[in-house]
Amino acid sequence: MPNISRHASITPAYTGRMGTNPIPALRLPDESLEPEAAYRFIHDELMLDGSSRLNLATFVTTWMDPEADQLMAETFDKNMIDKDEYPVTAAIEQRCVCMVADLFHAEDLRDDDPSTAVGASTIGSSEAVMLAGLALKWRWRARIEARYGKDAWKDRTPNLVMGSNVQVVWEKFARYFDVEARYLPMAQDRYVITPEQVIAAVDEDTIGVVTILGTTYTGELEPVAEVCAALDKLAASDDTRDVPVHVDAASGGFVVPFLEPDLVWDFRLPRVASINVSGHKYGLTYPGIGFVVWRNAAALPEELVFRVNYLGGDMPTFTLNFSRPGNQVVGQYYNFLRLGRAGYAEVMRTLSDTAQWLSHQLAGSGRFEVITDGSVLPVLSFKLAGDPGFTVFDVSAGLREYGWQVPAYTMPADATDVAVLRIVVREGFSANLARALFEDLTTVLTKLDRLRPGGFATEEHFAH
């Protein structure tokens, strides 16, 4: 009897054409394969993945122009860290940092000097968050030493104030870098932090306050300006609690400047020290690419910056990674040049229109209560109206039968009794697909009405 264990081996699907011998799945094969056979084995297995275009759980870009695909294919072999060998790729990276810093109104920028933009490209917002958090921690150490003497910080525990709605990377930062995480709870019908919560939580050892421009749970914007104003007032009366703000703009950083350009949330607020943003979300670039930028050079402690000489110049570098391909930066640069401000604004308006149409259909059906309608970020979150006899987890499971991946999950601390569905509208999710989704959703609800199972699916997916 042949061994066809799922884990032990991979059995060829094309018997007699590409060979019939099983290939070990968990150890290196003894023999080589022809390129076509190796490709076919892997290609066919990947067919079992869900369709990325129907994955409405992820914020990550799943479509780019064919020209961008070509450029990225041409540059995946370039190592970003080798700035001496690939100086043009390095220059493109810094241009992208400059464009992001300018978009967020950073200080001291000069058109003739790219080094005036203080920031870095990263593999995504997770790395960007780690870098921003480290800068906050080092600045806190400097404040404590200035007040109490050298190494005074060593006997103290730094803390970071943030909502319980933060993405999991902030929890990782706190654990990995020995920072106390002070989570501010949510409440029924309030899924963002408030200035009052922040003021009650900060103290002399607070390295910073995290505000979110587009939360993972609902896509809502936190009140950055109001939080900054409250902290300004606090610092004026108590200089030991002069706390900087970091804006986690992973989801909203490439949306809000184009849909709500007059909304003040960025470096126009003097208390905002740093901002991260994901290029592979609404920057419209394939993963993984992100950015972190600081207000000015003073906001990034010099001790954290390493310097690299190339082409006779001095280039600062501040990353947690080393080798990584240059094609993500090239893809982002393509989008910046290809779209410009007008192009990004047009894309975001189109996505917002699609999201709001879908939101209107959901609300009009009478079956759902809409929490966020896609008007600020093209993200919908909604819950079942009343008690229909089934749960949002049942709805999510039913949609999977039609190929749609729509996450269902409970809200964060102090609002965990609220369970919602979320739809992220991205480029590639057309109005036709939105109509098809709503039709399939209507079919799923009809089936669940007939079954009245009382909730047969209890497993959460895609909480982050």
Secondary structure, DSSP 8 states (H G I E B T S, - for coil): -----TTTEE--SSTTTS--S-EESSS--SS---HHHHHHHHHHHHTTS--GGGB-S--S-----HHHHHHHHHHTTSBTT-TTT-HHHHHHHHHHHHHHHHHTT-SS-BTTBGGGS-EEEESSHHHHHHHHHHHHHHHHHHHHHHHH-TTGGGGS--EEEEETTS-HHHHHHHHHTT-EEEEE--BTTB-S--HHHHHHH--TTEEEEEEEBS-TTT--B--HHHHHHHHHHHHHH-GGG---EEEE-TTTTTTHHHH-TT---STTSTTEEEEEEETTTTT---SS-EEEEESSGGGS-GGG-EEEEETTEEEEE--S----BSHHHHHHHHHHHHHHHHHHHHHHHHHHHHHHHHHHHHHHHTSEEEEEESSSSSEEEEEESS--SS-HHHHHHHHHTTT-B--EEE-STT-TT-EEEEEE--TT--HHHHHHHHHHHHHHHHHHHHH--S----------
